[in-house]
Amino acid sequence: MVNISRQNHNAFSRWLWTVDKVILGVSLVLLIIGIMLDITASPAVARKIHVDDYWFVRKQIAYAIASVITIFVLSLFSLKLIRRFSIGGFLVLVGLLVLTIFFGFETKGARRWMSVCGFSLQASEFMKPIFIVVTAWLLNCGKKYDYFPGMLIASGLYVIVAALLLLQPDVGMTLLVTAVFGLQLFLAGLPMFIVVALAICGVAALGTFYFVFPHFHARIEQFLYGKDETSYQINRAMEAFQNGNLVGRGPGEGTVKLLIPDAHTDFIFAVSGEEYGVWLCLIIIALFMVIVVRALRAALKETNLFVMYAEVGLAASIGLQAFVNMASSLHIIPTKGMTLPFISYGGSSLLSSAIEIGMLLAITRQNTASEDKDMF
């Protein structure tokens, strides 16, 4: 029998008593909800591509198991290992983003995926958490060492990542990375006049994207005037929420999954609203809020700047991505093919969310920050 008392000094016992069990538990609950919704949402999609009804479900369960393992392994890492993992991962992912531009397959007007050993890999999903931790490390080094231009190097890396994302093009992910990086710069003490100037540049960039990227232009036009195929999906999603009302039509009784091709990915929130009603939607929102608020509260107490920058960045990334997906389904903002973390179907989405949570758990573990003395 394993002894997990506080007096026991084995690795598992130390992990159990220092890890944030609330964030861990909430993440696992979201994973379970995702599998539950995928069981009802994916069979209709599976029939359309002529595979058996539970083909997507089996893959999602496999991805979920891999995600749990990823969370556990990463949460065991020290701050030094988290930094080294992120720096190495950043170099690999830059190469994958370049390869995606040239050798990725095109879907809906964008090259965001590569086929690797039979699996579709979206490198931008993995770049998001990795980039956040790398920039947190650089900004912290810039504060600790006067000779180290951390903010300048971080800004240079941002330009590289943003350029690679826009070449796909993936405007939504670019905006998400930009928002999180801007928040990290603000926390690092970027002068307010520069913050205002960057905000103005951001608005100008959105205007440029509207005229330069046809896909982005179409999404804005659809949101404002509702005249394309995406409008059909939005209208069906809105009907799904209306049909679900307070308590839902019941598991498996919804019809939106039969009408929307992306019901198991981009519009999984609409499936939850139709089949389980407002109550499950509110629970999902509350679960994401718990992760974000708990991480931000922990960041407010931090004296280690690397931990604070990384915590805030990872929490903001999870919260913003969840907001974009749910707000798109509710027609609050233009649609943006962005998955709902832990809930939407997809290996890249699930594993990248697991990396975010695993690293968040690693850097928020009790006494981990106090042991951090190294630059690398």
Secondary structure, 3 states (H helix, E strand, C coil): CCCCCCCCCCHHHHHHHHCCHHHHHHHHHHHHHHHHHHHHHHHHHHHHCCCCCCHHHHHHHHHHHHHHHHHHHHHCCCHHHHHHHHHHHHHHHHHHHHHHHHHCEEECCEEEEEEECCEEECHHHHHHHHHHHHHHHHHHHHHHCCCCCHHHHHHHHHHHHHHHHHCCCCHHHHHHHHHHHHHHHHHCCCCHHHHHHHHHHHHHHHHHHHHHCHHHHHHHHHHHHCCCHHHHHHHHHHHHHHHHCCCCCCCCCCCHHHHCCCCCCCCHHHHHHHHHCHHHHHHHHHHHHHHHHHHHHHHHCCCCHHHHHHHHHHHHHHHHHHHHHHHHHCCCCCCCCCCCCCCCCCHHHHHHHHHHHHHHHHHHCCCCHHHCCCCC
